[in-house]
C-alpha cells in the first residue's frame, strides 16, 4: 500500500549546486526522481537509455529514479556552474505517474528547454510553497505535485526504476551510516546471505562491494561539496574516510580533481 502523500511533503529536497572547475563524473547513481534547473554554465549527460544530452542555462534536466549516468558540469568564466536540484520522494512521483503507460518501461534522462517551457516558473512555485509554513496541507500537497504534473503534460516519461536491485539495496544500507566501517561479511549477513551468494548477487549490478562502498561515500562527498559550505575535513569524516588526505586522494582518483577544486579554481 502506498503511503499517504502528506507524509512525504517535507521529504522534497531543494538544494543549490555550485561548482568552480569543469569535471566529468562517471557512474553517478541518482536514487530519487531529480530535476536540475541550470542557472549558469552548462551540463552534459551520458545515459545508457537516453544517450548524450546537453543542457544550457534556463533548461531543466530530468533524472528518473535509480539512474546511472556520466555527468559533466561546465562552468563559465567568473561565474562557475550553478544550478538548483529538486528531488522528489518516490511516493509523490508515483502519485502522478503510477498507472501511466510509461511507468512500465525504463526511461532515461530527459530535458525541457527554457524556450518554450519556462521551467523557472515551476521552480518559483516550489520555492514559494516550501517557504510558507502557513499553507493548508491540501494546498501544499497540490502545489508540490504540480512540477510532476507539469512534466507529465510536457511529455516527460518518468519510469519508476527498480528499488529492489542489489545496487540500490546495498547503497541504501550504507547510507544509513557512511562513517561506519562496513565490511562485506556483515552486509551479506544483513541480507541473510553467505558471502559467496552475496558476491554473485552483487555481480548482477556490475559492481563489487568495495566499489559500491567507495562510490557511495565519494558521491555523498561530492554532493556535500556542491551544495553546502561544510569544511572538506568534516565532509571527509562524515563520509567514512579516516583523514581528509585519504578523502582527497580517493576523490582525485575517482573524479580527476581535488575536493577543493569543486569550490575554487585554486587548488
C-alpha positions as CSV (number, residue, x, y, z in Angstrom):
1,X,0.0,0.0,0.0
2,X,1.4,3.5,-0.9
3,X,1.9,5.8,2.0
4,X,-0.2,9.0,2.1
5,X,1.3,11.8,0.1
6,X,1.1,14.1,3.1
7,X,3.7,12.1,4.9
8,X,6.3,12.9,2.3
9,X,5.7,16.7,1.8
10,X,8.8,17.6,3.8
11,X,10.9,15.0,2.1
12,X,11.3,17.1,-1.0
13,X,14.8,18.5,-1.2
14,X,15.7,21.7,-3.0
15,X,19.4,22.4,-3.0
16,X,21.7,25.0,-4.7
17,X,24.5,23.4,-6.7
18,X,27.8,25.2,-7.4
19,X,31.0,24.1,-9.0
20,X,34.1,26.1,-9.9
21,X,36.1,23.7,-12.0
22,X,35.0,21.7,-15.0
23,X,34.9,18.0,-14.3
24,X,33.4,14.7,-15.5
25,X,31.8,12.4,-13.0
26,X,31.3,8.8,-14.2
27,X,28.9,6.2,-12.9
28,X,26.9,8.6,-10.7
29,X,23.9,6.9,-9.1
30,X,20.7,9.0,-8.8
31,X,18.4,7.4,-6.2
32,X,15.3,9.6,-6.4
33,X,13.5,11.5,-9.2
34,X,15.6,14.6,-9.7
35,X,15.1,17.9,-11.6
36,X,18.2,20.0,-12.2
37,X,17.5,23.6,-13.1
38,X,20.6,25.1,-14.8
39,X,21.4,28.7,-13.8
40,X,24.8,29.4,-15.3
41,X,27.2,27.2,-17.3
42,X,26.1,24.0,-19.0
43,X,25.7,20.3,-18.3
44,X,26.5,17.3,-20.4
45,X,24.9,13.9,-19.5
46,X,25.5,10.5,-21.0
47,X,22.8,8.0,-20.1
48,X,22.6,4.3,-21.1
49,X,18.9,4.8,-22.1
50,X,18.8,8.4,-23.4
51,X,22.3,8.7,-24.8
52,X,24.1,12.1,-24.8
53,X,22.3,15.3,-23.8
54,X,23.4,18.9,-23.4
55,X,21.6,21.4,-21.1
56,X,22.1,25.1,-21.1
57,X,21.3,27.9,-18.7
58,X,17.5,28.1,-18.2
59,X,16.9,24.4,-19.1
60,X,15.8,21.7,-16.7
61,X,17.2,18.1,-16.9
62,X,15.0,15.3,-15.5
63,X,16.6,12.2,-14.0
64,X,14.4,9.2,-13.3
65,X,15.0,7.3,-10.0
66,X,17.8,4.7,-9.8
67,X,19.6,6.2,-12.8
68,X,23.3,5.6,-13.5
69,X,24.9,8.4,-15.6
70,X,28.0,10.2,-16.6
71,X,27.8,13.9,-15.8
72,X,29.9,16.8,-16.8
73,X,29.3,20.3,-15.3
74,X,30.8,23.1,-17.4
75,X,31.4,26.4,-15.6
76,X,31.5,29.7,-17.3
77,X,34.4,32.1,-16.6
78,X,33.9,34.3,-13.5
79,X,30.6,32.7,-12.6
80,X,31.2,29.0,-12.3
81,X,28.5,26.4,-12.8
82,X,25.3,27.0,-10.8
83,X,22.1,25.0,-10.7
84,X,19.2,24.1,-8.4
85,X,18.4,20.5,-7.7
86,X,14.9,19.4,-6.8
87,X,14.4,15.8,-5.7
88,X,11.1,14.0,-5.0
89,X,10.3,11.0,-2.8
90,X,9.0,8.0,-4.7
91,X,5.5,8.4,-3.3
92,X,5.0,11.8,-5.0
93,X,6.3,10.6,-8.3
94,X,4.0,7.5,-8.0
95,X,1.0,9.7,-7.3
96,X,1.5,11.4,-10.7
97,X,3.0,8.7,-12.9
98,X,1.7,5.4,-11.4
99,X,-0.7,3.8,-13.9
100,X,0.7,5.9,-16.7
101,X,1.8,3.8,-19.6
102,X,5.4,4.8,-19.3
103,X,5.8,3.5,-15.8
104,X,6.3,0.0,-17.1
105,X,9.2,0.9,-19.4
106,X,12.6,2.3,-18.5
107,X,13.1,6.0,-19.2
108,X,16.4,7.9,-19.5
109,X,17.4,11.4,-18.6
110,X,15.3,14.0,-20.4
111,X,15.4,17.7,-20.9
112,X,12.9,20.6,-21.2
113,X,14.3,23.8,-22.8
114,X,13.9,27.2,-21.4
115,X,12.1,28.2,-24.5
116,X,9.2,27.4,-24.7
117,X,8.7,25.5,-21.4
118,X,9.9,28.2,-18.9
119,X,10.9,25.9,-16.1
120,X,11.7,28.8,-13.8
121,X,8.0,29.4,-13.2
122,X,7.5,26.0,-11.8
123,X,10.7,26.3,-9.7
124,X,9.4,29.6,-8.3
125,X,6.2,27.9,-7.2
126,X,8.0,25.2,-5.4
127,X,10.2,27.7,-3.6
128,X,7.2,29.7,-2.5
129,X,5.4,26.6,-1.3
130,X,8.4,25.3,0.7
131,X,9.0,28.7,2.3
132,X,5.4,29.2,3.5
133,X,4.6,27.1,6.6
134,X,1.2,28.7,6.9
135,X,-0.2,27.0,3.8
136,X,-3.1,24.5,4.5
137,X,-1.9,20.9,4.0
138,X,-4.2,20.3,1.0
139,X,-2.9,23.3,-0.9
140,X,0.7,22.5,0.0
141,X,0.2,18.9,-1.3
142,X,-1.3,20.0,-4.7
143,X,1.4,22.7,-5.2
144,X,4.2,20.1,-4.6
145,X,2.6,17.8,-7.1
146,X,2.4,20.5,-9.7
147,X,6.0,20.2,-11.0
148,X,5.5,16.5,-11.7
149,X,2.1,17.1,-13.4
150,X,3.8,19.8,-15.5
151,X,6.5,17.3,-16.5
152,X,3.9,14.7,-17.5
153,X,1.9,17.2,-19.5
154,X,5.1,18.3,-21.3
155,X,5.6,14.8,-22.5
156,X,8.2,13.7,-20.0
157,X,8.4,9.9,-19.3
158,X,9.3,9.0,-15.8
159,X,9.7,5.3,-15.1
160,X,9.8,4.0,-11.6
161,X,13.2,2.4,-11.7
162,X,13.9,-0.7,-9.6
163,X,14.4,-0.1,-5.9
164,X,15.0,-3.8,-5.3
165,X,18.1,-4.2,-7.5
166,X,21.2,-5.2,-5.5
167,X,23.0,-1.8,-6.1
168,X,20.0,0.2,-4.8
169,X,19.5,-2.0,-1.7
170,X,23.2,-2.1,-0.7
171,X,23.6,1.7,-1.2
172,X,20.5,2.4,1.0
173,X,22.0,0.3,3.8
174,X,25.4,2.0,3.6
175,X,23.9,5.5,3.5
176,X,22.3,4.8,6.9
177,X,25.7,5.5,8.4
178,X,28.5,6.3,5.9
179,X,31.1,6.7,8.7
180,X,30.6,3.1,9.8
181,X,33.4,0.7,8.9
182,X,31.2,-1.5,6.7
183,X,32.5,-5.0,5.9
184,X,31.3,-7.4,3.3
185,X,30.5,-10.3,5.8
186,X,28.2,-8.1,7.9
187,X,26.4,-6.7,4.9
188,X,26.0,-10.2,3.5
189,X,24.6,-11.3,6.9
190,X,22.2,-8.3,6.8
191,X,20.7,-9.7,3.6
192,X,20.7,-13.2,5.0
193,X,23.2,-14.5,2.5
194,X,26.5,-16.2,2.6
195,X,29.5,-14.2,1.3
196,X,29.6,-16.3,-1.8
197,X,25.9,-15.8,-2.5
198,X,26.2,-12.2,-1.8
199,X,29.1,-11.7,-4.3
200,X,27.0,-13.5,-7.0
201,X,24.0,-11.4,-6.1
202,X,26.0,-8.2,-6.4
203,X,27.5,-9.3,-9.7
204,X,24.1,-8.5,-11.3
205,X,24.9,-4.8,-10.7
206,X,28.3,-4.9,-12.4
207,X,30.0,-3.7,-9.2
208,X,31.7,-5.4,-6.3
209,X,31.1,-4.5,-2.7
210,X,34.3,-2.4,-2.2
211,X,33.5,-0.3,-5.3
212,X,29.9,0.2,-4.2
213,X,31.1,1.3,-0.7
214,X,33.7,3.7,-2.2
215,X,31.3,5.1,-4.8
216,X,28.6,5.7,-2.2
217,X,30.9,7.6,0.1
218,X,32.6,9.7,-2.6
219,X,29.3,10.6,-4.3
220,X,27.9,11.8,-1.0
221,X,31.1,13.8,-0.5
222,X,30.7,15.3,-4.0
223,X,27.1,16.3,-3.2
224,X,28.1,18.0,0.1
225,X,30.9,19.9,-1.7
226,X,28.5,21.1,-4.3
227,X,25.5,22.0,-2.1
228,X,27.0,23.1,1.3
229,X,29.8,25.1,2.8
230,X,30.7,22.3,5.2
231,X,34.6,22.2,5.5
232,X,36.3,19.5,3.5
233,X,37.8,18.0,6.7
234,X,34.4,17.4,8.2
235,X,32.9,16.0,4.9
236,X,35.8,13.5,4.8
237,X,35.0,12.2,8.3
238,X,31.2,12.2,7.8
239,X,31.6,10.1,4.6
240,X,33.7,7.5,6.3
241,X,37.3,8.5,5.4
242,X,39.9,8.3,8.2
243,X,41.6,11.6,7.2
244,X,41.0,14.5,4.8
245,X,44.1,13.5,2.8
246,X,42.6,10.0,2.3
247,X,39.4,11.5,1.1
248,X,41.2,13.9,-1.2
249,X,43.3,11.1,-2.7
250,X,40.3,8.9,-3.3
251,X,38.3,11.8,-4.7
252,X,41.0,12.8,-7.2
253,X,41.4,9.1,-8.3
254,X,37.7,8.8,-8.9
255,X,36.9,12.2,-10.4
256,X,40.2,13.6,-11.6
257,X,40.1,16.8,-9.5
258,X,40.5,17.5,-5.8
259,X,37.6,18.3,-3.4
260,X,38.8,21.9,-3.0
261,X,38.7,22.4,-6.8
262,X,34.9,21.8,-6.7
263,X,34.6,25.0,-4.8
264,X,37.6,27.0,-6.2
265,X,39.7,27.1,-9.3
266,X,42.7,27.5,-7.0
267,X,43.8,24.1,-5.5
